Amino acid sequence: MTETFHQALQNALAVRETVSIRSTLIEVLGRDPYKGEISAAHKAARRIAEDGDAVLISLLPDQAGADVYVPTARGAGRRASNYLTVDEKIIKDLPCRVELATEKWDVVIDEGMRLTQQKIESDPMLSMLLPSWKAEPRAEKRARLTAETAAS
């Protein structure tokens, strides 16, 4: 089942830059998926992200683009869900929403973090709301976390 979903997600990414995992699953099955099927699809999406073919990102439906899946359940349109994307604009605009990405995507994510840092610093309201937020390059963050884990 996971392999089928993996192939379906890869095919969807070949057509669109941003793909809703749930929407792709519904297209493949022709119905609402069961919990186990959703889990298998997310496992397949994680594998695609681990391979570096796309970035696994958590987005609200309006952040993901016009043609993405919007859940119909009450309040679901205001809830974030996972997408696979290769759209660098989305990644740069929302770098903090990245769930899983390989080193291949570090440059794009770091650029987004720098742009976010600049937006915060140039906007007095954002600076006040996020006083301690600092962009940290992914390579440096990875090294810091590895050192912290080794020290524990």
C-alpha positions as CSV (number, residue, x, y, z in Angstrom):
1,M,0.0,0.0,0.0
2,T,2.8,2.4,0.9
3,E,4.5,1.8,-2.4
4,T,1.3,2.5,-4.3
5,F,0.9,5.8,-2.4
6,H,4.6,6.6,-3.0
7,Q,4.1,6.2,-6.7
8,A,0.9,8.3,-6.7
9,L,2.6,11.1,-4.8
10,Q,5.6,11.1,-7.2
11,N,3.2,11.2,-10.2
12,A,1.3,14.1,-8.6
13,L,4.5,16.0,-8.0
14,A,5.4,15.5,-11.7
15,V,2.3,17.5,-12.6
16,R,2.0,20.0,-9.8
17,E,4.6,21.8,-7.7
18,T,2.6,21.4,-4.4
19,V,0.7,18.3,-3.7
20,S,-1.8,17.6,-0.9
21,I,-1.1,14.2,0.6
22,R,-4.7,13.7,1.6
23,S,-6.1,14.9,-1.8
24,T,-3.8,12.6,-3.7
25,L,-4.9,9.7,-1.5
26,I,-8.6,10.5,-2.2
27,E,-7.8,10.6,-5.9
28,V,-6.1,7.2,-5.8
29,L,-8.8,5.5,-3.7
30,G,-11.8,7.3,-5.0
31,R,-13.1,7.7,-1.5
32,D,-12.2,9.1,1.9
33,P,-9.2,7.2,3.3
34,Y,-9.1,5.1,6.4
35,K,-6.7,6.0,9.2
36,G,-4.2,3.2,8.2
37,E,-4.2,4.5,4.6
38,I,-3.5,8.0,5.8
39,S,-0.7,6.7,7.9
40,A,0.8,4.8,4.9
41,A,0.5,7.9,2.7
42,H,2.3,10.0,5.2
43,K,5.0,7.4,5.5
44,A,5.4,7.5,1.7
45,A,5.5,11.3,1.7
46,R,8.2,11.2,4.4
47,R,10.3,8.8,2.3
48,I,10.0,11.2,-0.7
49,A,11.2,14.0,1.5
50,E,14.0,11.9,2.9
51,D,15.1,11.1,-0.6
52,G,15.3,14.9,-1.4
53,D,12.7,14.8,-4.1
54,A,10.5,17.3,-2.3
55,V,10.0,19.1,0.9
56,L,7.4,17.9,3.4
57,I,5.7,21.1,4.7
58,S,2.7,21.9,6.9
59,L,0.5,24.5,5.3
60,L,-3.0,26.0,5.7
61,P,-5.1,25.4,2.5
62,D,-4.8,29.1,1.4
63,Q,-1.0,29.0,1.7
64,A,-0.7,26.0,-0.5
65,G,-2.3,27.4,-3.6
66,A,-5.6,27.6,-5.5
67,D,-5.9,24.0,-6.7
68,V,-5.1,22.1,-3.5
69,Y,-7.4,20.0,-1.4
70,V,-9.5,21.9,1.2
71,P,-11.1,19.6,3.8
72,T,-14.8,19.9,4.2
73,A,-15.0,19.0,7.9
74,R,-16.1,21.8,10.2
75,G,-13.1,24.1,10.9
76,A,-10.8,22.0,8.7
77,G,-10.2,24.8,6.3
78,R,-8.4,26.7,9.0
79,R,-6.2,23.7,10.0
80,A,-2.8,23.0,8.6
81,S,-2.1,19.7,6.9
82,N,0.9,18.2,5.2
83,Y,1.9,18.8,1.6
84,L,4.8,17.8,-0.6
85,T,6.3,20.7,-2.5
86,V,9.1,21.6,-4.8
87,D,7.9,25.2,-5.1
88,E,10.8,27.3,-3.9
89,K,8.5,30.4,-3.4
90,I,6.4,28.5,-0.9
91,I,9.5,27.2,0.9
92,K,11.1,30.6,1.1
93,D,7.9,32.4,2.2
94,L,7.1,29.8,4.9
95,P,10.5,28.3,6.0
96,C,9.3,27.7,9.6
97,R,6.5,25.4,8.2
98,V,9.0,22.9,6.8
99,E,8.5,19.5,8.5
100,L,11.2,17.4,6.7
101,A,13.8,18.3,4.1
102,T,17.2,17.0,3.1
103,E,20.4,19.0,2.9
104,K,19.6,19.5,-0.8
105,W,17.0,22.1,0.3
106,D,19.1,23.9,2.9
107,V,20.0,26.8,0.7
108,V,16.3,27.5,-0.2
109,I,15.2,27.2,3.4
110,D,18.1,29.3,4.8
111,E,17.2,32.0,2.2
112,G,13.6,31.9,3.5
113,M,14.8,32.2,7.1
114,R,17.0,35.2,6.2
115,L,14.1,36.9,4.4
116,T,11.8,36.1,7.4
117,Q,14.4,37.6,9.8
118,Q,14.6,40.8,7.6
119,K,10.8,41.1,7.7
120,I,10.7,40.8,11.4
121,E,13.5,43.3,11.9
122,S,11.9,45.8,9.6
123,D,8.4,45.6,11.0
124,P,8.1,47.2,14.5
125,M,5.0,45.1,15.3
126,L,6.6,41.8,14.4
127,S,9.7,42.8,16.2
128,M,7.6,43.4,19.3
129,L,5.7,40.1,19.0
130,L,8.8,38.0,18.2
131,P,11.7,39.7,20.1
132,S,13.8,36.6,20.4
133,W,13.3,35.0,17.0
134,K,16.5,34.5,15.1
135,A,17.1,32.7,11.9
136,E,19.6,29.9,12.3
137,P,21.1,28.3,9.2
138,R,20.1,24.6,8.9
139,A,23.7,23.3,8.8
140,E,24.5,25.2,12.0
141,K,21.3,24.0,13.7
142,R,22.1,20.4,12.7
143,A,25.6,20.7,14.2
144,R,24.2,22.3,17.4
145,L,21.6,19.6,17.8
146,T,24.2,16.8,17.2
147,A,26.6,18.4,19.7
148,E,23.7,18.7,22.3
149,T,22.7,15.0,21.7
150,A,26.3,13.9,22.1
151,A,26.7,15.9,25.3
152,S,23.6,14.2,26.8
